């Protein structure tokens, strides 16, 4: 799939929602880890950047990338 203006716009519109999701998941996971006294070296949270997203959807040949790509956040 080629990089399109519409696709880029959709990604930019959704990115704040994914960032909120990542923040919420981090709070929940860190709370559960602390509550259960689980020893963890490190955990990384991130929203996939647009370039990585584009590379993945091209490699996987997704028809509907925003539904098929499951690791944006």
KOLGU-4560 file (N, C-alpha, C; in nm, 3 decimals, padded with zeros to 5 digits):
<recs>
<n_xx: 00.085 n_yy: -00.118 n_zz: 00.000 ca_xx: 00.000 ca_yy: 00.000 ca_zz: 00.000 c_xx: 00.089 c_yy: 00.123 c_zz: 00.000 mol: A seq: 1 type: UNK>
<n_xx: 00.055 n_yy: 00.216 n_zz: -00.080 ca_xx: 00.134 ca_yy: 00.338 ca_zz: -00.091 c_xx: 00.094 c_yy: 00.439 c_zz: 00.015 mol: A seq: 2 type: UNK>
<n_xx: 00.187 n_yy: 00.525 n_zz: 00.048 ca_xx: 00.162 ca_yy: 00.634 ca_zz: 00.140 c_xx: 00.065 c_yy: 00.731 c_zz: 00.072 mol: A seq: 3 type: UNK>
<n_xx: -00.047 n_yy: 00.757 n_zz: 00.137 ca_xx: -00.143 ca_yy: 00.850 ca_zz: 00.081 c_xx: -00.170 c_yy: 00.961 c_zz: 00.181 mol: A seq: 4 type: UNK>
<n_xx: -00.214 n_yy: 01.074 n_zz: 00.132 ca_xx: -00.246 ca_yy: 01.186 ca_zz: 00.219 c_xx: -00.358 c_yy: 01.149 c_zz: 00.316 mol: A seq: 5 type: UNK>
<n_xx: -00.459 n_yy: 01.077 n_zz: 00.268 ca_xx: -00.571 ca_yy: 01.036 ca_zz: 00.352 c_xx: -00.524 c_yy: 00.942 c_zz: 00.463 mol: A seq: 6 type: UNK>
<n_xx: -00.440 n_yy: 00.848 n_zz: 00.428 ca_xx: -00.386 ca_yy: 00.753 ca_zz: 00.526 c_xx: -00.304 c_yy: 00.824 c_zz: 00.633 mol: A seq: 7 type: UNK>
<n_xx: -00.220 n_yy: 00.916 n_zz: 00.589 ca_xx: -00.136 ca_yy: 00.993 ca_zz: 00.682 c_xx: -00.224 c_yy: 01.077 c_zz: 00.775 mol: A seq: 8 type: UNK>
<n_xx: -00.328 n_yy: 01.138 n_zz: 00.719 ca_xx: -00.420 ca_yy: 01.220 ca_zz: 00.797 c_xx: -00.492 c_yy: 01.133 c_zz: 00.902 mol: A seq: 9 type: UNK>
<n_xx: -00.539 n_yy: 01.017 n_zz: 00.861 ca_xx: -00.607 ca_yy: 00.926 ca_zz: 00.954 c_xx: -00.514 c_yy: 00.886 c_zz: 01.067 mol: A seq: 10 type: UNK>
<n_xx: -00.389 n_yy: 00.853 n_zz: 01.034 ca_xx: -00.292 ca_yy: 00.816 ca_zz: 01.136 c_xx: -00.273 c_yy: 00.930 c_zz: 01.235 mol: A seq: 11 type: UNK>
<n_xx: -00.256 n_yy: 01.051 n_zz: 01.185 ca_xx: -00.235 ca_yy: 01.167 ca_zz: 01.273 c_xx: -00.358 c_yy: 01.196 c_zz: 01.359 mol: A seq: 12 type: UNK>
<n_xx: -00.477 n_yy: 01.172 n_zz: 01.306 ca_xx: -00.599 ca_yy: 01.191 ca_zz: 01.384 c_xx: -00.613 c_yy: 01.086 c_zz: 01.494 mol: A seq: 13 type: UNK>
<n_xx: -00.571 n_yy: 00.964 n_zz: 01.466 ca_xx: -00.582 ca_yy: 00.855 ca_zz: 01.564 c_xx: -00.469 c_yy: 00.854 c_zz: 01.666 mol: A seq: 14 type: UNK>
<n_xx: -00.356 n_yy: 00.912 n_zz: 01.633 ca_xx: -00.238 ca_yy: 00.905 ca_zz: 01.719 c_xx: -00.265 c_yy: 00.951 c_zz: 01.863 mol: A seq: 15 type: UNK>
<n_xx: -00.335 n_yy: 01.063 n_zz: 01.887 ca_xx: -00.362 ca_yy: 01.101 ca_zz: 02.027 c_xx: -00.443 c_yy: 00.996 c_zz: 02.103 mol: A seq: 16 type: UNK>
<n_xx: -00.533 n_yy: 00.928 n_zz: 02.036 ca_xx: -00.611 ca_yy: 00.822 ca_zz: 02.100 c_xx: -00.521 c_yy: 00.705 c_zz: 02.138 mol: A seq: 17 type: UNK>
<n_xx: -00.430 n_yy: 00.670 n_zz: 02.048 ca_xx: -00.336 ca_yy: 00.562 ca_zz: 02.079 c_xx: -00.243 c_yy: 00.602 c_zz: 02.194 mol: A seq: 18 type: UNK>
<n_xx: -00.203 n_yy: 00.728 n_zz: 02.198 ca_xx: -00.116 ca_yy: 00.775 ca_zz: 02.307 c_xx: -00.189 c_yy: 00.766 c_zz: 02.440 mol: A seq: 19 type: UNK>
<n_xx: -00.318 n_yy: 00.801 n_zz: 02.443 ca_xx: -00.397 ca_yy: 00.788 ca_zz: 02.565 c_xx: -00.411 c_yy: 00.642 c_zz: 02.604 mol: A seq: 20 type: UNK>
<n_xx: -00.431 n_yy: 00.555 n_zz: 02.505 ca_xx: -00.440 ca_yy: 00.412 ca_zz: 02.532 c_xx: -00.312 c_yy: 00.358 c_zz: 02.594 mol: A seq: 21 type: UNK>
<n_xx: -00.199 n_yy: 00.399 n_zz: 02.539 ca_xx: -00.069 ca_yy: 00.356 ca_zz: 02.592 c_xx: -00.052 c_yy: 00.405 c_zz: 02.736 mol: A seq: 22 type: UNK>
<n_xx: -00.088 n_yy: 00.530 n_zz: 02.762 ca_xx: -00.076 ca_yy: 00.583 ca_zz: 02.898 c_xx: -00.164 c_yy: 00.506 c_zz: 02.995 mol: A seq: 23 type: UNK>
<n_xx: -00.287 n_yy: 00.478 n_zz: 02.955 ca_xx: -00.379 ca_yy: 00.404 ca_zz: 03.041 c_xx: -00.330 c_yy: 00.261 c_zz: 03.065 mol: A seq: 24 type: UNK>
<n_xx: -00.283 n_yy: 00.196 n_zz: 02.960 ca_xx: -00.231 ca_yy: 00.060 ca_zz: 02.975 c_xx: -00.110 c_yy: 00.060 c_zz: 03.068 mol: A seq: 25 type: UNK>
<n_xx: -00.025 n_yy: 00.161 n_zz: 03.058 ca_xx: 00.093 ca_yy: 00.170 ca_zz: 03.144 c_xx: 00.053 c_yy: 00.183 c_zz: 03.291 mol: A seq: 26 type: UNK>
<n_xx: -00.046 n_yy: 00.268 n_zz: 03.319 ca_xx: -00.092 ca_yy: 00.286 ca_zz: 03.457 c_xx: -00.149 c_yy: 00.156 c_zz: 03.511 mol: A seq: 27 type: UNK>
<n_xx: -00.233 n_yy: 00.092 n_zz: 03.434 ca_xx: -00.296 ca_yy: -00.033 ca_zz: 03.478 c_xx: -00.191 c_yy: -00.142 c_zz: 03.501 mol: A seq: 28 type: UNK>
<n_xx: -00.103 n_yy: -00.160 n_zz: 03.405 ca_xx: -00.002 ca_yy: -00.264 ca_zz: 03.417 c_xx: 00.096 c_yy: -00.237 c_zz: 03.531 mol: A seq: 29 type: UNK>
<n_xx: 00.143 n_yy: -00.113 n_zz: 03.541 ca_xx: 00.236 ca_yy: -00.080 ca_zz: 03.650 c_xx: 00.170 c_yy: -00.095 c_zz: 03.786 mol: A seq: 30 type: UNK>
<n_xx: 00.044 n_yy: -00.060 n_zz: 03.796 ca_xx: -00.029 ca_yy: -00.076 ca_zz: 03.922 c_xx: -00.042 c_yy: -00.223 c_zz: 03.960 mol: A seq: 31 type: UNK>
<n_xx: -00.077 n_yy: -00.307 n_zz: 03.864 ca_xx: -00.090 ca_yy: -00.451 ca_zz: 03.890 c_xx: 00.044 c_yy: -00.511 c_zz: 03.928 mol: A seq: 32 type: UNK>
<n_xx: 00.150 n_yy: -00.468 n_zz: 03.863 ca_xx: 00.285 ca_yy: -00.518 ca_zz: 03.894 c_xx: 00.323 c_yy: -00.481 c_zz: 04.037 mol: A seq: 33 type: UNK>
<n_xx: 00.299 n_yy: -00.355 n_zz: 04.072 ca_xx: 00.334 ca_yy: -00.308 ca_zz: 04.207 c_xx: 00.247 c_yy: -00.376 c_zz: 04.312 mol: A seq: 34 type: UNK>
<n_xx: 00.117 n_yy: -00.385 n_zz: 04.288 ca_xx: 00.024 ca_yy: -00.446 ca_zz: 04.383 c_xx: 00.059 c_yy: -00.592 c_zz: 04.412 mol: A seq: 35 type: UNK>
<n_xx: 00.105 n_yy: -00.662 n_zz: 04.308 ca_xx: 00.137 ca_yy: -00.803 ca_zz: 04.323 c_xx: 00.285 c_yy: -00.828 c_zz: 04.351 mol: A seq: 36 type: UNK>
<n_xx: 00.358 n_yy: -00.719 n_zz: 04.376 ca_xx: 00.500 ca_yy: -00.727 ca_zz: 04.411 c_xx: 00.579 c_yy: -00.812 c_zz: 04.310 mol: A seq: 37 type: UNK>
<n_xx: 00.554 n_yy: -00.785 n_zz: 04.184 ca_xx: 00.623 ca_yy: -00.857 ca_zz: 04.076 c_xx: 00.749 c_yy: -00.780 c_zz: 04.039 mol: A seq: 38 type: UNK>
<n_xx: 00.859 n_yy: -00.851 n_zz: 04.032 ca_xx: 00.986 ca_yy: -00.790 ca_zz: 03.994 c_xx: 00.996 c_yy: -00.786 c_zz: 03.841 mol: A seq: 39 type: UNK>
<n_xx: 01.014 n_yy: -00.666 n_zz: 03.788 ca_xx: 01.024 ca_yy: -00.647 ca_zz: 03.643 c_xx: 01.146 c_yy: -00.560 c_zz: 03.616 mol: A seq: 40 type: UNK>
<n_xx: 01.226 n_yy: -00.601 n_zz: 03.520 ca_xx: 01.343 ca_yy: -00.522 ca_zz: 03.484 c_xx: 01.301 c_yy: -00.392 c_zz: 03.416 mol: A seq: 41 type: UNK>
<n_xx: 01.220 n_yy: -00.404 n_zz: 03.310 ca_xx: 01.171 ca_yy: -00.284 ca_zz: 03.242 c_xx: 01.054 c_yy: -00.319 c_zz: 03.151 mol: A seq: 42 type: UNK>
<n_xx: 00.973 n_yy: -00.221 n_zz: 03.128 ca_xx: 00.862 ca_yy: -00.234 ca_zz: 03.034 c_xx: 00.863 c_yy: -00.109 c_zz: 02.948 mol: A seq: 43 type: UNK>
<n_xx: 00.847 n_yy: -00.127 n_zz: 02.819 ca_xx: 00.844 ca_yy: -00.014 ca_zz: 02.728 c_xx: 00.705 c_yy: 00.000 c_zz: 02.668 mol: A seq: 44 type: UNK>
<n_xx: 00.659 n_yy: 00.123 n_zz: 02.662 ca_xx: 00.531 ca_yy: 00.156 ca_zz: 02.602 c_xx: 00.556 c_yy: 00.255 c_zz: 02.490 mol: A seq: 45 type: UNK>
<n_xx: 00.486 n_yy: 00.239 n_zz: 02.379 ca_xx: 00.507 ca_yy: 00.333 ca_zz: 02.269 c_xx: 00.392 c_yy: 00.324 c_zz: 02.170 mol: A seq: 46 type: UNK>
<n_xx: 00.381 n_yy: 00.431 n_zz: 02.091 ca_xx: 00.292 ca_yy: 00.431 ca_zz: 01.975 c_xx: 00.383 c_yy: 00.421 c_zz: 01.854 mol: A seq: 47 type: UNK>
<n_xx: 00.352 n_yy: 00.328 n_zz: 01.766 ca_xx: 00.433 ca_yy: 00.309 ca_zz: 01.646 c_xx: 00.437 c_yy: 00.440 c_zz: 01.567 mol: A seq: 48 type: UNK>
<n_xx: 00.555 n_yy: 00.478 n_zz: 01.520 ca_xx: 00.561 ca_yy: 00.599 ca_zz: 01.438 c_xx: 00.510 c_yy: 00.569 c_zz: 01.297 mol: A seq: 49 type: UNK>
<n_xx: 00.478 n_yy: 00.675 n_zz: 01.225 ca_xx: 00.412 ca_yy: 00.659 ca_zz: 01.095 c_xx: 00.499 c_yy: 00.581 c_zz: 00.996 mol: A seq: 50 type: UNK>
<n_xx: 00.629 n_yy: 00.606 n_zz: 00.996 ca_xx: 00.719 ca_yy: 00.536 ca_zz: 00.903 c_xx: 00.716 c_yy: 00.386 c_zz: 00.928 mol: A seq: 51 type: UNK>
<n_xx: 00.721 n_yy: 00.346 n_zz: 01.054 ca_xx: 00.716 ca_yy: 00.203 ca_zz: 01.089 c_xx: 00.580 c_yy: 00.144 c_zz: 01.051 mol: A seq: 52 type: UNK>
<n_xx: 00.475 n_yy: 00.219 n_zz: 01.077 ca_xx: 00.340 ca_yy: 00.176 ca_zz: 01.041 c_xx: 00.332 c_yy: 00.152 c_zz: 00.891 mol: A seq: 53 type: UNK>
<n_xx: 00.381 n_yy: 00.247 n_zz: 00.813 ca_xx: 00.377 ca_yy: 00.237 ca_zz: 00.668 c_xx: 00.458 c_yy: 00.117 c_zz: 00.618 mol: A seq: 54 type: UNK>
<n_xx: 00.577 n_yy: 00.097 n_zz: 00.674 ca_xx: 00.661 ca_yy: -00.018 ca_zz: 00.636 c_xx: 00.589 c_yy: -00.150 c_zz: 00.664 mol: A seq: 55 type: UNK>
<n_xx: 00.523 n_yy: -00.158 n_zz: 00.780 ca_xx: 00.454 ca_yy: -00.282 ca_zz: 00.816 c_xx: 00.336 c_yy: -00.309 c_zz: 00.724 mol: A seq: 56 type: UNK>
<n_xx: 00.255 n_yy: -00.207 n_zz: 00.698 ca_xx: 00.136 ca_yy: -00.232 ca_zz: 00.615 c_xx: 00.174 c_yy: -00.264 c_zz: 00.472 mol: A seq: 57 type: UNK>
<n_xx: 00.287 n_yy: -00.211 n_zz: 00.427 ca_xx: 00.334 ca_yy: -00.248 ca_zz: 00.293 c_xx: 00.386 c_yy: -00.392 c_zz: 00.292 mol: A seq: 58 type: UNK>
<n_xx: 00.462 n_yy: -00.428 n_zz: 00.395 ca_xx: 00.519 ca_yy: -00.562 ca_zz: 00.405 c_xx: 00.409 c_yy: -00.668 c_zz: 00.418 mol: A seq: 59 type: UNK>
<n_xx: 00.308 n_yy: -00.637 n_zz: 00.501 ca_xx: 00.200 ca_yy: -00.733 ca_zz: 00.525 c_xx: 00.088 c_yy: -00.724 c_zz: 00.421 mol: A seq: 60 type: UNK>
<n_xx: 00.093 n_yy: -00.622 n_zz: 00.339 ca_xx: -00.006 ca_yy: -00.600 ca_zz: 00.233 c_xx: -00.149 c_yy: -00.595 c_zz: 00.288 mol: A seq: 61 type: UNK>
<n_xx: -00.167 n_yy: -00.516 n_zz: 00.393 ca_xx: -00.298 ca_yy: -00.499 ca_zz: 00.453 c_xx: -00.391 c_yy: -00.423 c_zz: 00.360 mol: A seq: 62 type: UNK>
<n_xx: -00.516 n_yy: -00.468 n_zz: 00.354 ca_xx: -00.618 ca_yy: -00.398 ca_zz: 00.276 c_xx: -00.682 c_yy: -00.286 c_zz: 00.358 mol: A seq: 63 type: UNK>
<n_xx: -00.695 n_yy: -00.309 n_zz: 00.488 ca_xx: -00.753 ca_yy: -00.211 ca_zz: 00.580 c_xx: -00.658 c_yy: -00.197 c_zz: 00.698 mol: A seq: 64 type: UNK>
<n_xx: -00.550 n_yy: -00.122 n_zz: 00.681 ca_xx: -00.442 ca_yy: -00.120 ca_zz: 00.780 c_xx: -00.482 c_yy: -00.078 c_zz: 00.920 mol: A seq: 65 type: UNK>
<n_xx: -00.579 n_yy: 00.011 n_zz: 00.935 ca_xx: -00.615 ca_yy: 00.055 ca_zz: 01.068 c_xx: -00.697 c_yy: -00.049 c_zz: 01.145 mol: A seq: 66 type: UNK>
<n_xx: -00.749 n_yy: -00.145 n_zz: 01.075 ca_xx: -00.817 ca_yy: -00.256 ca_zz: 01.140 c_xx: -00.725 c_yy: -00.378 c_zz: 01.153 mol: A seq: 67 type: UNK>
<n_xx: -00.635 n_yy: -00.395 n_zz: 01.057 ca_xx: -00.552 ca_yy: -00.516 ca_zz: 01.053 c_xx: -00.422 c_yy: -00.504 c_zz: 01.132 mol: A seq: 68 type: UNK>
<n_xx: -00.367 n_yy: -00.385 n_zz: 01.143 ca_xx: -00.243 ca_yy: -00.366 ca_zz: 01.217 c_xx: -00.277 c_yy: -00.363 c_zz: 01.366 mol: A seq: 69 type: UNK>
<n_xx: -00.230 n_yy: -00.463 n_zz: 01.439 ca_xx: -00.269 ca_yy: -00.479 ca_zz: 01.580 c_xx: -00.166 c_yy: -00.427 c_zz: 01.680 mol: A seq: 70 type: UNK>
<n_xx: -00.058 n_yy: -00.368 n_zz: 01.631 ca_xx: 00.044 ca_yy: -00.322 ca_zz: 01.727 c_xx: 00.079 c_yy: -00.173 c_zz: 01.708 mol: A seq: 71 type: UNK>
<n_xx: -00.020 n_yy: -00.092 n_zz: 01.675 ca_xx: 00.006 ca_yy: 00.052 ca_zz: 01.663 c_xx: 00.041 c_yy: 00.109 c_zz: 01.800 mol: A seq: 72 type: UNK>
<n_xx: -00.028 n_yy: 00.061 n_zz: 01.902 ca_xx: -00.001 ca_yy: 00.106 ca_zz: 02.040 c_xx: 00.041 c_yy: -00.014 c_zz: 02.124 mol: A seq: 73 type: UNK>
</recs>
